[in-house]
């Protein structure tokens, strides 16, 4: 069952509730494996205010390196830096109280060696207060996942369509259409799960692969462009809110925020040009 949290409007914007709530933990998320459990809800968040709005409804908030495209207008996630992830990760932690906060390891911050990954991940967690990191890659990253997990850093895996590898993949198309590719994706998911990942994101794969991965590995599988049979789902919040006209095929738009914002700005502009804003309610009268 979903829980409703009351926001105390008397508190500051950075602390929207009067008493902090106990966050979900990595062990609690791991226990949510299986069809008998309520599916895990995960969305991306990059700012304090968005974290405040999403937190009561989500089990996990992902500070995704997708912020490169969503916030900074970059062509891909590849240019995103550790410093960018740290700044936004800290903001999301400050704006949330309930959800487990997971932060993406950006391209180039972990691939060289397990030791390099530990250095980057530990710095990110210290800077942000996030609970876990997410790393793209399958069997090739299993030793790194194990190295971090054994040293107290929870890791979420990410297999299938891995955006950081867009230059190798040649685009963002669905993965697993050939038998060889399907076998590799399933093997990659199993490898990072066996190495200690507490959950695995499966992105942009044909549905039978997502179902097979979900059934085979022992930790929760979070789908994005995968299957409703997964143990949970994640989307970029701005996509599902309808802030972008163009979104991936697997996105369902739950609102048309772009249209609503445009309409509100149009009304504002009209009021300014008509000199009907600001009105008496929005200006300060002199003291008598």
N, C-alpha and C positions, 0 to 999 in steps of 0.2 A: 504494500500500500504506500502511496505517496504521502509525504508529510508536509504540512503547511507551516511555515515559520513566520512569526510576526515581526515586522520591522518597526523599530522604535524610531519615529521621525525626529525625536529630540536629540538623537546622537549624531555625530558628524558623518559626512559622506563616506569617510574611510572606515568607519566602524558602524555599520548600519543596524546592528542589533545591540540591545542593552547588555546582554550576557553572551559571551562566545559559546557556540555549541560544539560538542565533541565531533571532531572530524572522523570520517570513515578512514580506516587503516588499510594497509596493503594486505594483511591477513584476512580482513573482512571482505575485501574485494575478491581475493583468491577463493574464498568459500562460496562465492556466488556462481560457481561452475555448475552447469547442468540445466536441463530443460525444466526441472522441478522448481528452480529458483526464478525469482522475478528478474527479467533482463536488466542488465546494467545500462544506465543512461550516461552518455558522455558527449560533451560539446567542447569546441575550442573557445578559449577566452584569451584576450590580450590586454585588457584594461581593467581598472578597478571597477568602473561602473558596470561593465558587462558582466564581470564576475559576480557582482552583487545581485544582478538580475537573474543569472543562470543558477547560481549556487543552491537555492532552495529546491530546485527541481532535478539536479544532477547528482549522480554518484561520483563522477570524476570530471574534472576540468582539465583539458589539455591545452597547455601553452604551446601551440604548434608552430613549427617553423614556417607554416603557411602564412604567418604574419608578414613574411617578406612580400608576398603578393597582396594580401588583404590590406595591410596597413601601409606598406612602403611602396607599393606599385612596382615591385621588382618582377622580372620576367619568369623567375623560378625561385625555388627555395635555396638554390646553391649559394648565392651571395650572403645569406644570413650569417651573422657572427654570434659568438658566445655572449658578447656584451649586449647585443640586441635581445637575446633570449633572457639574459639576466634581468634587464630592466623591465621587460614585460612580465616575466615570471614573478618578480617581487610585487608588482602591481596586482596581479591576480591573487596571490596569497593574501595580500592586505585586504582585498575585497571579498574574501570568501571565508566561511566558517565550517561548512558541512562537508563539501566535496573533497575528495583526495585530489591534490594538484600534481599533475604529471607534466614535465617539461621536456621538450624535444632537444636532443643533442644535434646541433647543426652540422652540416657537411664539413668534413675536415677536422672535426674536434675529437674524433674517437677511432677512426679507421686504422691509424698507423700502428697502434699497439694497445694491448690491454692497459698498460701503464699510462699511456697518453689518455685513454678513455677515462681512467680513474681520476687523473688530474683534472680533466675537464668537468666530469660529472660531480666530483666532490666540490669543486669551485662553484658550480651552478647551484647545488643544493645549499651551500653556505650563503651564497648571495641572495637567494630567493626565499628559502624556507619551504620549498616544494618537497614533496615526499618521495618522488621517484623520477627517473628519467626514461625517455623512450629513444630507442635506437633502431634505425632501419638496417635490414640485412638478415640473412638466414644463417646457414651452416657456417659461412665464413666468419660470422661474428659470434659464434657459440662460445668460443674460448673467452672472448671479452665479456659476454654476458655472465659467464661463470665467475670470472675474475672479480667483476664488480659486485655480484651477488654475495660472494664469499666474504667481501669486505664491507658489507653493510649498506650497499647502494641498491635499492630495488630497481629492477629494469623491466620495462614493457617492451616487447619485441614488435617488429613491424615487417611483414612479408607481403608478397604479391607485387602490386604496383608500388614501387618505392620512389617517390618524387625526387629524392636527392640523386637518383641514378638516371634522371631523365635523359642525360646526354648519351648514356649507354643504351637505354631502352629505345630511344628514338621517338619518344612521345608518351602520352598519357593513356593510351589505349588499354583495354582490358587484358589481363594476363591469364594464361592457363588454357589457351585454346588448342594447343598441341599436347599430345600425351607426355612428351618429354618435359615441357614447361610445367604441366600440371603436377607431375611427379616431383619436380624440383621444389615447387611451392609447398607441397605437403611435407616434403623432407626438411625444408627450411624451417617451417613452423615447429615440427617435432624437435629439431635440433636446438632451437632457442628455448623451447619449453623445458626440455631435458636439462639444459644448462642452468636453469633456475629462473627464467622469466616468470613474473607473477601473472602476466596476461600478454596476449599477442593480438595486435591489430592485423587484420587481413583486409587488404584494400584492392579494389578493382579487379576481382577475379570472377570467372564464370561460377555460377552458383554451386554446382556439384563439388567443386574444390573446397569452397567455404564450408559446406556441410561435412565433407570428409575430415577437414582439419578440426572442426568443432568436435566431432565424434572421437577423433584420435588422440588429441592432446589433453593433458590433465589440468591445464589452467584455463581461465576464461578467454574466449575468443571474441574480440570486438570487431564487428563488421563495419565496413564502409564500402558500399558498392559490392556487397558480398551476398548475404542471405539473412532472412529473418530468423533462421534457425541458429544463428550465432548467439553467444551468451550475452551480447550487448551490442549497442550501436553507437557510432560516433559520426558527427558531421561538423563541418565548419559552420559556426553559428550564423555568420553573415549570409551564407548560402541558404540555409533553411529559413531564415527570416525574410528572404527575398530582397536583399540589399543589392544584389547583382543581377543584371539581365541575363547574362550567360553563366550557366552552371553545369557541372558534370551531369550526365544522364541519370546517375543514381541519386541525385538530390531531389527531395520533395520540398517544395516551398510551402511552409506553413503560414506565411503571411506575405504581403507585398509592401514591405517597409520602404523600399525605394520609391514606390508610388505615393505612399503616405507622406514621406519626408518631402518629396517634390511638391506635393499639394500644399503642405504646411508652409514651405518656403515661398511658394507663389502667393499665398494669402498674406504672409508677412511683407513681401515686396510690394504688394498692392497697397497695404495699409501705410507703409512708409511713404510711398509716392503720393498717396492721397492725403498725407499729413494727419491721418487718423490714429497713427501710433508714433510716439507714446501718447496715451490718454491721461486723464486726470489720475487714474489709479496707479500709473507708472512713473509719475514725477513727484518730486519732493516740494511741498509747500513751505514757504518761509515761516519761521516761528513768530507768533504774535508777541 
